[in-house]
Amino acid sequence: MESLNFNFRLLDVIDIFLVAVILYYVYSLIRGTIAVNILIGLGLIYVIFILVRQFNMHLLTEIFGGFISVGSLALVVVFQQEIRRFLIHIGKNISVRRKNLLWSIFVNKKAAERDNRANLKPVIDACRSMSKSYTGALLVFAKYFDEEYYQSSGEYLDAQLSKRLLESIFQKNSPLHDGAVVIVDFKVKTASCVLPLSDSEDLPLHFGLRHRAAIGVTEVSDAVAVVVSEETGEISFAKDGNVNMNISHEELEELLNASL
């Protein structure tokens, strides 16, 4: 009986480690979404294809073979949101590290935090007021303004950020109160913006459209979102597809200051 030789190199270990990291990232992105069920279905189809080919079932082999041959294109179409989220996640980590490095070299950190807190004051005051009056609101803070993504579904404003402007937009009689306000560089770019809803199956049933939209936009972009519930007046903060519920105004300020 011949002995088996395993010639493991350092590069093989690195290769396995990198594949494991990629699989972990993919799983973390699709976990709790409908994409998991789709991936399981595709896996079953491939297993059936292997079985029918082994048993020489020619007709079924041709049918499943034709499906498998366009599998790469089908995967891109079916998982386009997950692929977009994966690439954004990679790019965001690189840009955050680069930004932190540049800021540590050229900018005084305490001065930058003071500037952010001053710019955030209208937002915090508006959220406090809308929370007390049970006025529903959805605010999205984006790193950059994607015209095709945000402007196509909302009213372009490009207005100076202020407490009175935010309150007037989300008043129930306002024509712009439905949808989200998109804020970039502390300027109100658009209002009444329609956002993608999260398709995660792990979300609580009591989550309304605002919470699902807040989670959805943070899943597919590097934006963060703030939600004021019109039923309870609670303030929520969403980032990277996760949401912090019922936070105080001080916690909101800290979270926004750390994210912007």
Secondary structure as the mmCIF struct_conf table of DSSP 4:
data_model
#
loop_
_struct_conf.conf_type_id
_struct_conf.id
_struct_conf.beg_label_comp_id
_struct_conf.beg_label_asym_id
_struct_conf.beg_label_seq_id
_struct_conf.end_label_comp_id
_struct_conf.end_label_asym_id
_struct_conf.end_label_seq_id
HELX_LH_PP_P HELX_LH_PP_P1 GLU A 2 LEU A 4
HELX_RH_AL_P HELX_RH_AL_P1 LEU A 10 ILE A 30
TURN_TY1_P TURN_TY1_P1 ARG A 31 GLY A 32
BEND BEND1 THR A 33 THR A 33
TURN_TY1_P TURN_TY1_P2 ILE A 34 ILE A 34
HELX_RH_AL_P HELX_RH_AL_P2 ALA A 35 GLN A 54
TURN_TY1_P TURN_TY1_P3 PHE A 55 ASN A 56
HELX_RH_AL_P HELX_RH_AL_P3 HIS A 58 SER A 69
TURN_TY1_P TURN_TY1_P4 VAL A 70 VAL A 70
HELX_RH_AL_P HELX_RH_AL_P4 GLY A 71 VAL A 78
TURN_TY1_P TURN_TY1_P5 PHE A 79 PHE A 79
HELX_RH_AL_P HELX_RH_AL_P5 GLN A 80 PHE A 106
BEND BEND2 VAL A 107 VAL A 107
HELX_RH_AL_P HELX_RH_AL_P6 LYS A 109 LYS A 132
TURN_TY1_P TURN_TY1_P6 SER A 133 TYR A 134
STRN STRN1 ALA A 137 ALA A 142
BEND BEND3 LYS A 143 TYR A 144
HELX_RH_AL_P HELX_RH_AL_P7 GLU A 147 TYR A 150
HELX_RH_3T_P HELX_RH_3T_P1 GLN A 151 SER A 153
BEND BEND4 GLY A 154 GLY A 154
STRN STRN2 GLU A 155 GLN A 160
HELX_RH_AL_P HELX_RH_AL_P8 LYS A 163 ILE A 169
TURN_TY1_P TURN_TY1_P7 PHE A 170 PHE A 170
BEND BEND5 GLN A 171 GLN A 171
TURN_TY1_P TURN_TY1_P8 LYS A 172 ASN A 173
BEND BEND6 SER A 174 SER A 174
TURN_TY1_P TURN_TY1_P9 PRO A 175 LEU A 176
BEND BEND7 ASP A 178 GLY A 179
STRN STRN3 ALA A 180 VAL A 184
TURN_TY1_P TURN_TY1_P10 ASP A 185 PHE A 186
STRN STRN4 LYS A 187 CYS A 193
HELX_LH_PP_P HELX_LH_PP_P2 PRO A 196 SER A 198
TURN_TY1_P TURN_TY1_P11 GLU A 201 ASP A 202
BEND BEND8 LEU A 203 LEU A 203
TURN_TY1_P TURN_TY1_P12 LEU A 205 HIS A 206
HELX_RH_AL_P HELX_RH_AL_P9 LEU A 209 VAL A 220
BEND BEND9 SER A 221 ASP A 222
STRN STRN5 VAL A 224 VAL A 228
TURN_TY1_P TURN_TY1_P13 GLU A 230 THR A 232
STRN STRN6 ILE A 235 LYS A 239
TURN_TY1_P TURN_TY1_P14 ASP A 240 GLY A 241
STRN STRN7 ASN A 242 ASN A 244
BEND BEND10 ASN A 246 ASN A 246
HELX_RH_AL_P HELX_RH_AL_P10 HIS A 249 SER A 259
#
